[in-house]
Amino acid sequence: MQAVNEFTVTNNCTVVPLAFAPYQSLFVVFRRTAMRRTPAVESARQNFLDQSSFQTLAGSWDVQFDPRWGGPASIKFETLSDWIERPEDGIRYYSGTATYRKRFDLNPKLATDQKLLLDLGRVKNLAAVRLNGMNLGVVWTVPWQVEITRAVKPADNLLEIDVVNLWPNRLIGDAVLPPEKRFTRTNIPLKKNARLLSSGLLGPVTILSAKQ
């Protein structure tokens, strides 16, 4: 949430310049009264934060799947990768929630007067983010970002990201298993040529600095 400071009110019409990422949605909340702003704003930039890449969280991630749905209880991803490209059947065909964990230190060159955002890159299909035990919310579309200003520490940060994908992958995996070993059942048959859907935290995961 942030204030939209640049707008114009003319002839009973309010003009609010906005900038959207692909498929992004915004809620614009109007107060009962608003001070008139002139002259007209030529760009939406003044209503949004300027962002710059500050730190990339590279390296390995510890990932926990749910064994009750066929995934490994714990595994290390040396780099972020699509589940359907993994060699393990328990990951390639996994549907459900997996938790990514990483510890990191904040770049000491941080400007403390700036807002910090965590950008997840790409997620398939939904993510809930926690940093040092603080719930930072759920993201489900671009931009895959949450604010971390209040939660982040100079060192030894624990980042946890719960990622949820869609059901077709587990159904596709079950189709090649004998009935007694399947995890799901459905009365809707899949097409024989059904393809696995991209899944997981795809990244890159970066920390962005932002200022008005």
ZADO-1210 file (C-alpha; in nm, 4 decimals, padded with zeros to 6 digits):
<atoms>
<atom x="00.0000" y="00.0000" z="00.0000" code="MET" pos="1"/>
<atom x="00.1230" y="00.3464" z="-00.0817" code="GLN" pos="2"/>
<atom x="-00.0088" y="00.6955" z="-00.1283" code="ALA" pos="3"/>
<atom x="-00.0787" y="00.8123" z="-00.4820" code="VAL" pos="4"/>
<atom x="00.0337" y="01.1716" z="-00.4605" code="ASN" pos="5"/>
<atom x="00.0116" y="01.2780" z="-00.8231" code="GLU" pos="6"/>
<atom x="-00.3346" y="01.3171" z="-00.9754" code="PHE" pos="7"/>
<atom x="-00.5586" y="01.5839" z="-01.1246" code="THR" pos="8"/>
<atom x="-00.9210" y="01.6733" z="-01.0638" code="VAL" pos="9"/>
<atom x="-01.0854" y="01.8650" z="-01.3469" code="THR" pos="10"/>
<atom x="-01.4495" y="01.8963" z="-01.4517" code="ASN" pos="11"/>
<atom x="-01.5579" y="01.6411" z="-01.1888" code="ASN" pos="12"/>
<atom x="-01.3119" y="01.3882" z="-01.3313" code="CYS" pos="13"/>
<atom x="-01.0148" y="01.2449" z="-01.1408" code="THR" pos="14"/>
<atom x="-00.7140" y="01.1391" z="-01.3490" code="VAL" pos="15"/>
<atom x="-00.4658" y="00.9062" z="-01.1771" code="VAL" pos="16"/>
<atom x="-00.1597" y="00.8000" z="-01.3806" code="PRO" pos="17"/>
<atom x="-00.0763" y="00.4332" z="-01.3135" code="LEU" pos="18"/>
<atom x="00.1869" y="00.1880" z="-01.4301" code="ALA" pos="19"/>
<atom x="00.1173" y="-00.1854" z="-01.4610" code="PHE" pos="20"/>
<atom x="00.3344" y="-00.4931" z="-01.4922" code="ALA" pos="21"/>
<atom x="00.1923" y="-00.7575" z="-01.7314" code="PRO" pos="22"/>
<atom x="-00.1395" y="-00.8924" z="-01.5940" code="TYR" pos="23"/>
<atom x="-00.1034" y="-00.6820" z="-01.2774" code="GLN" pos="24"/>
<atom x="-00.4053" y="-00.5434" z="-01.0934" code="SER" pos="25"/>
<atom x="-00.4275" y="-00.2496" z="-00.8552" code="LEU" pos="26"/>
<atom x="-00.6925" y="-00.1239" z="-00.6153" code="PHE" pos="27"/>
<atom x="-00.7287" y="00.2551" z="-00.6163" code="VAL" pos="28"/>
<atom x="-00.8979" y="00.3866" z="-00.3020" code="VAL" pos="29"/>
<atom x="-01.0515" y="00.7360" z="-00.3090" code="PHE" pos="30"/>
<atom x="-01.1084" y="00.9425" z="00.0009" code="ARG" pos="31"/>
<atom x="-01.4297" y="01.1399" z="00.0369" code="ARG" pos="32"/>
<atom x="-01.2423" y="01.4632" z="-00.0269" code="THR" pos="33"/>
<atom x="-00.9159" y="01.5293" z="-00.2031" code="ALA" pos="34"/>
<atom x="-00.7106" y="01.8393" z="-00.2635" code="MET" pos="35"/>
<atom x="-00.7016" y="01.9464" z="-00.6264" code="ARG" pos="36"/>
<atom x="-00.3689" y="01.8902" z="-00.7969" code="ARG" pos="37"/>
<atom x="-00.2475" y="02.0893" z="-01.0967" code="THR" pos="38"/>
<atom x="-00.0966" y="02.0879" z="-01.3507" code="PRO" pos="39"/>
<atom x="-00.1838" y="01.7541" z="-01.5110" code="ALA" pos="40"/>
<atom x="00.0683" y="01.4767" z="-01.4542" code="VAL" pos="41"/>
<atom x="00.2379" y="01.3572" z="-01.7713" code="GLU" pos="42"/>
<atom x="00.3795" y="01.0323" z="-01.6325" code="SER" pos="43"/>
<atom x="00.2848" y="00.7614" z="-01.3849" code="ALA" pos="44"/>
<atom x="00.6426" y="00.7436" z="-01.2587" code="ARG" pos="45"/>
<atom x="00.5823" y="00.9952" z="-00.9788" code="GLN" pos="46"/>
<atom x="00.3191" y="00.7664" z="-00.8262" code="ASN" pos="47"/>
<atom x="00.5499" y="00.4648" z="-00.8045" code="PHE" pos="48"/>
<atom x="00.8811" y="00.3709" z="-00.6521" code="LEU" pos="49"/>
<atom x="01.2027" y="00.3680" z="-00.8512" code="ASP" pos="50"/>
<atom x="01.3508" y="00.0199" z="-00.8056" code="GLN" pos="51"/>
<atom x="01.7061" y="-00.0981" z="-00.8498" code="SER" pos="52"/>
<atom x="01.8563" y="-00.4429" z="-00.8014" code="SER" pos="53"/>
<atom x="02.0462" y="-00.4530" z="-00.4744" code="PHE" pos="54"/>
<atom x="02.1375" y="-00.8150" z="-00.4006" code="GLN" pos="55"/>
<atom x="02.0783" y="-01.1534" z="-00.5639" code="THR" pos="56"/>
<atom x="02.0201" y="-01.4525" z="-00.3358" code="LEU" pos="57"/>
<atom x="02.2256" y="-01.7020" z="-00.5326" code="ALA" pos="58"/>
<atom x="02.3413" y="-02.0489" z="-00.4346" code="GLY" pos="59"/>
<atom x="02.1624" y="-02.3479" z="-00.2882" code="SER" pos="60"/>
<atom x="01.8188" y="-02.3742" z="-00.1246" code="TRP" pos="61"/>
<atom x="01.6853" y="-02.6347" z="00.1174" code="ASP" pos="62"/>
<atom x="01.3482" y="-02.7557" z="-00.0079" code="VAL" pos="63"/>
<atom x="01.0917" y="-02.9599" z="00.1830" code="GLN" pos="64"/>
<atom x="00.8131" y="-03.1479" z="00.0053" code="PHE" pos="65"/>
<atom x="00.5252" y="-03.3435" z="00.1576" code="ASP" pos="66"/>
<atom x="00.6030" y="-03.7190" z="00.1547" code="PRO" pos="67"/>
<atom x="00.2312" y="-03.7910" z="00.1847" code="ARG" pos="68"/>
<atom x="00.2051" y="-03.6639" z="-00.1734" code="TRP" pos="69"/>
<atom x="00.5108" y="-03.8452" z="-00.3024" code="GLY" pos="70"/>
<atom x="00.7751" y="-03.5774" z="-00.2569" code="GLY" pos="71"/>
<atom x="01.1049" y="-03.5998" z="-00.0642" code="PRO" pos="72"/>
<atom x="01.0917" y="-03.4770" z="00.2947" code="ALA" pos="73"/>
<atom x="01.4068" y="-03.2737" z="00.2396" code="SER" pos="74"/>
<atom x="01.6371" y="-03.2066" z="-00.0533" code="ILE" pos="75"/>
<atom x="01.8932" y="-02.9443" z="-00.1536" code="LYS" pos="76"/>
<atom x="01.8525" y="-02.7520" z="-00.4790" code="PHE" pos="77"/>
<atom x="02.1962" y="-02.6280" z="-00.5808" code="GLU" pos="78"/>
<atom x="02.0194" y="-02.3725" z="-00.8009" code="THR" pos="79"/>
<atom x="01.6557" y="-02.2809" z="-00.8500" code="LEU" pos="80"/>
<atom x="01.5019" y="-02.5069" z="-01.1125" code="SER" pos="81"/>
<atom x="01.1672" y="-02.6153" z="-01.2510" code="ASP" pos="82"/>
<atom x="01.0257" y="-02.9213" z="-01.0744" code="TRP" pos="83"/>
<atom x="00.9360" y="-03.0867" z="-01.4040" code="ILE" pos="84"/>
<atom x="01.3030" y="-03.0768" z="-01.5081" code="GLU" pos="85"/>
<atom x="01.4201" y="-03.2646" z="-01.1993" code="ARG" pos="86"/>
<atom x="01.5261" y="-03.6314" z="-01.2325" code="PRO" pos="87"/>
<atom x="01.3282" y="-03.7399" z="-00.9223" code="GLU" pos="88"/>
<atom x="00.9790" y="-03.8671" z="-01.0039" code="ASP" pos="89"/>
<atom x="00.8643" y="-03.7506" z="-00.6596" code="GLY" pos="90"/>
<atom x="00.9413" y="-03.3915" z="-00.7650" code="ILE" pos="91"/>
<atom x="00.8614" y="-03.4037" z="-01.1376" code="ARG" pos="92"/>
<atom x="00.5106" y="-03.5312" z="-01.0674" code="TYR" pos="93"/>
<atom x="00.4599" y="-03.3450" z="-00.7396" code="TYR" pos="94"/>
<atom x="00.1517" y="-03.1325" z="-00.6796" code="SER" pos="95"/>
<atom x="00.0991" y="-02.9441" z="-00.3578" code="GLY" pos="96"/>
<atom x="00.3106" y="-02.7243" z="-00.1292" code="THR" pos="97"/>
<atom x="00.6896" y="-02.7163" z="-00.1023" code="ALA" pos="98"/>
<atom x="00.8859" y="-02.4914" z="00.1335" code="THR" pos="99"/>
<atom x="01.2106" y="-02.3250" z="00.0227" code="TYR" pos="100"/>
<atom x="01.4529" y="-02.2099" z="00.2940" code="ARG" pos="101"/>
<atom x="01.7688" y="-02.0016" z="00.2746" code="LYS" pos="102"/>
<atom x="01.9830" y="-01.8036" z="00.5195" code="ARG" pos="103"/>
<atom x="02.1538" y="-01.4877" z="00.4000" code="PHE" pos="104"/>
<atom x="02.3323" y="-01.1756" z="00.5163" code="ASP" pos="105"/>
<atom x="02.2262" y="-00.8372" z="00.3887" code="LEU" pos="106"/>
<atom x="02.4699" y="-00.6484" z="00.1693" code="ASN" pos="107"/>
<atom x="02.6424" y="-00.4013" z="00.4075" code="PRO" pos="108"/>
<atom x="02.6196" y="-00.1243" z="00.1462" code="LYS" pos="109"/>
<atom x="02.2457" y="-00.0988" z="00.2111" code="LEU" pos="110"/>
<atom x="02.1098" y="00.2554" z="00.2324" code="ALA" pos="111"/>
<atom x="01.8997" y="00.2436" z="00.5470" code="THR" pos="112"/>
<atom x="01.6615" y="00.5172" z="00.4323" code="ASP" pos="113"/>
<atom x="01.5292" y="00.3094" z="00.1416" code="GLN" pos="114"/>
<atom x="01.2418" y="00.0680" z="00.1205" code="LYS" pos="115"/>
<atom x="01.3495" y="-00.2902" z="00.0493" code="LEU" pos="116"/>
<atom x="01.1537" y="-00.5360" z="-00.1633" code="LEU" pos="117"/>
<atom x="01.2029" y="-00.9071" z="-00.2187" code="LEU" pos="118"/>
<atom x="01.1456" y="-01.0005" z="-00.5824" code="ASP" pos="119"/>
<atom x="01.0871" y="-01.3732" z="-00.6423" code="LEU" pos="120"/>
<atom x="01.1471" y="-01.3581" z="-01.0168" code="GLY" pos="121"/>
<atom x="00.8911" y="-01.6131" z="-01.1408" code="ARG" pos="122"/>
<atom x="00.6708" y="-01.8470" z="-00.9376" code="VAL" pos="123"/>
<atom x="00.4524" y="-02.1336" z="-01.0539" code="LYS" pos="124"/>
<atom x="00.1933" y="-02.0774" z="-00.9218" code="ASN" pos="125"/>
<atom x="00.1555" y="-01.9119" z="-00.5811" code="LEU" pos="126"/>
<atom x="00.3899" y="-01.8237" z="-00.2944" code="ALA" pos="127"/>
<atom x="00.3612" y="-01.7270" z="00.0729" code="ALA" pos="128"/>
<atom x="00.6698" y="-01.5507" z="00.2090" code="VAL" pos="129"/>
<atom x="00.8109" y="-01.5376" z="00.5630" code="ARG" pos="130"/>
<atom x="01.1301" y="-01.3630" z="00.6704" code="LEU" pos="131"/>
<atom x="01.2683" y="-01.4188" z="01.0202" code="ASN" pos="132"/>
<atom x="00.9292" y="-01.5545" z="01.1223" code="GLY" pos="133"/>
<atom x="00.7347" y="-01.2502" z="00.9970" code="MET" pos="134"/>
<atom x="00.4532" y="-01.3283" z="00.7552" code="ASN" pos="135"/>
<atom x="00.4954" y="-01.1001" z="00.4539" code="LEU" pos="136"/>
<atom x="00.1911" y="-01.2141" z="00.2586" code="GLY" pos="137"/>
<atom x="00.0978" y="-01.4116" z="-00.0518" code="VAL" pos="138"/>
<atom x="00.1848" y="-01.3351" z="-00.4151" code="VAL" pos="139"/>
<atom x="00.0154" y="-01.4940" z="-00.7146" code="TRP" pos="140"/>
<atom x="00.1032" y="-01.2763" z="-01.0135" code="THR" pos="141"/>
<atom x="00.3629" y="-01.0306" z="-01.1410" code="VAL" pos="142"/>
<atom x="00.5300" y="-00.8413" z="-00.9936" code="PRO" pos="143"/>
<atom x="00.6220" y="-01.1246" z="-00.7540" code="TRP" pos="144"/>
<atom x="00.7270" y="-00.8860" z="-00.4773" code="GLN" pos="145"/>
<atom x="00.6827" y="-00.8339" z="-00.1032" code="VAL" pos="146"/>
<atom x="00.8242" y="-00.5594" z="00.1155" code="GLU" pos="147"/>
<atom x="01.0894" y="-00.6770" z="00.3646" code="ILE" pos="148"/>
<atom x="01.1990" y="-00.3459" z="00.5196" code="THR" pos="149"/>
<atom x="01.0659" y="-00.4227" z="00.8686" code="ARG" pos="150"/>
<atom x="01.1614" y="-00.7902" z="00.8669" code="ALA" pos="151"/>
<atom x="01.5170" y="-00.7980" z="00.7353" code="VAL" pos="152"/>
<atom x="01.8282" y="-00.7929" z="00.9589" code="LYS" pos="153"/>
<atom x="02.1925" y="-00.7121" z="00.8798" code="PRO" pos="154"/>
<atom x="02.2921" y="-01.0792" z="00.9160" code="ALA" pos="155"/>
<atom x="02.1615" y="-01.4342" z="00.9570" code="ASP" pos="156"/>
<atom x="01.8238" y="-01.3825" z="00.7928" code="ASN" pos="157"/>
<atom x="01.5995" y="-01.6877" z="00.7501" code="LEU" pos="158"/>
<atom x="01.3869" y="-01.6721" z="00.4366" code="LEU" pos="159"/>
<atom x="01.1017" y="-01.9244" z="00.3946" code="GLU" pos="160"/>
<atom x="00.8854" y="-01.9431" z="00.0841" code="ILE" pos="161"/>
<atom x="00.5901" y="-02.1812" z="00.0543" code="ASP" pos="162"/>
<atom x="00.5220" y="-02.2528" z="-00.3129" code="VAL" pos="163"/>
<atom x="00.2042" y="-02.4196" z="-00.4389" code="VAL" pos="164"/>
<atom x="00.1571" y="-02.5502" z="-00.7926" code="ASN" pos="165"/>
<atom x="-00.1385" y="-02.6974" z="-00.9828" code="LEU" pos="166"/>
<atom x="-00.2841" y="-03.0519" z="-00.9750" code="TRP" pos="167"/>
<atom x="-00.2211" y="-03.1847" z="-01.3282" code="PRO" pos="168"/>
<atom x="00.1375" y="-03.2977" z="-01.2583" code="ASN" pos="169"/>
<atom x="00.0311" y="-03.5377" z="-00.9842" code="ARG" pos="170"/>
<atom x="-00.2527" y="-03.6678" z="-01.1998" code="LEU" pos="171"/>
<atom x="-00.0135" y="-03.7233" z="-01.4913" code="ILE" pos="172"/>
<atom x="00.2267" y="-03.9087" z="-01.2625" code="GLY" pos="173"/>
<atom x="-00.0507" y="-04.1233" z="-01.1201" code="ASP" pos="174"/>
<atom x="-00.1622" y="-04.2237" z="-01.4683" code="ALA" pos="175"/>
<atom x="00.1530" y="-04.4357" z="-01.5101" code="VAL" pos="176"/>
<atom x="00.1253" y="-04.5978" z="-01.1646" code="LEU" pos="177"/>
<atom x="-00.0811" y="-04.9031" z="-01.0714" code="PRO" pos="178"/>
<atom x="-00.4052" y="-04.8036" z="-00.8958" code="PRO" pos="179"/>
<atom x="-00.2858" y="-04.9111" z="-00.5504" code="GLU" pos="180"/>
<atom x="00.0142" y="-04.6739" z="-00.5675" code="LYS" pos="181"/>
<atom x="-00.1661" y="-04.3649" z="-00.6895" code="ARG" pos="182"/>
<atom x="-00.2022" y="-04.0563" z="-00.4713" code="PHE" pos="183"/>
<atom x="-00.5143" y="-03.9189" z="-00.6375" code="THR" pos="184"/>
<atom x="-00.8349" y="-04.0339" z="-00.7956" code="ARG" pos="185"/>
<atom x="-01.0632" y="-03.8505" z="-01.0354" code="THR" pos="186"/>
<atom x="-01.3543" y="-03.9167" z="-01.2662" code="ASN" pos="187"/>
<atom x="-01.2119" y="-03.6720" z="-01.5208" code="ILE" pos="188"/>
<atom x="-00.9670" y="-03.8561" z="-01.7467" code="PRO" pos="189"/>
<atom x="-00.6548" y="-03.6742" z="-01.8621" code="LEU" pos="190"/>
<atom x="-00.5565" y="-03.6599" z="-02.2248" code="LYS" pos="191"/>
<atom x="-00.2878" y="-03.9137" z="-02.3042" code="LYS" pos="192"/>
<atom x="-00.0663" y="-03.6377" z="-02.4408" code="ASN" pos="193"/>
<atom x="-00.1126" y="-03.4101" z="-02.1379" code="ALA" pos="194"/>
<atom x="00.2105" y="-03.2236" z="-02.0566" code="ARG" pos="195"/>
<atom x="00.3582" y="-03.1448" z="-01.7189" code="LEU" pos="196"/>
<atom x="00.3100" y="-02.7850" z="-01.6096" code="LEU" pos="197"/>
<atom x="00.6024" y="-02.5675" z="-01.5038" code="SER" pos="198"/>
<atom x="00.6190" y="-02.5604" z="-01.1230" code="SER" pos="199"/>
<atom x="00.8140" y="-02.4196" z="-00.8308" code="GLY" pos="200"/>
<atom x="01.0186" y="-02.1150" z="-00.7410" code="LEU" pos="201"/>
<atom x="01.1989" y="-02.0284" z="-01.0635" code="LEU" pos="202"/>
<atom x="01.3668" y="-01.7035" z="-00.9581" code="GLY" pos="203"/>
<atom x="01.5980" y="-01.5290" z="-00.9691" code="PRO" pos="204"/>
<atom x="01.5310" y="-01.4100" z="-00.6129" code="VAL" pos="205"/>
<atom x="01.6641" y="-01.0596" z="-00.5611" code="THR" pos="206"/>
<atom x="01.6469" y="-00.7799" z="-00.3064" code="ILE" pos="207"/>
<atom x="01.5510" y="-00.4465" z="-00.4569" code="LEU" pos="208"/>
<atom x="01.5983" y="-00.1029" z="-00.3107" code="SER" pos="209"/>
<atom x="01.3162" y="00.1377" z="-00.3792" code="ALA" pos="210"/>
<atom x="01.2613" y="00.5076" z="-00.3223" code="LYS" pos="211"/>
<atom x="01.0032" y="00.7663" z="-00.4249" code="GLN" pos="212"/>
</atoms>
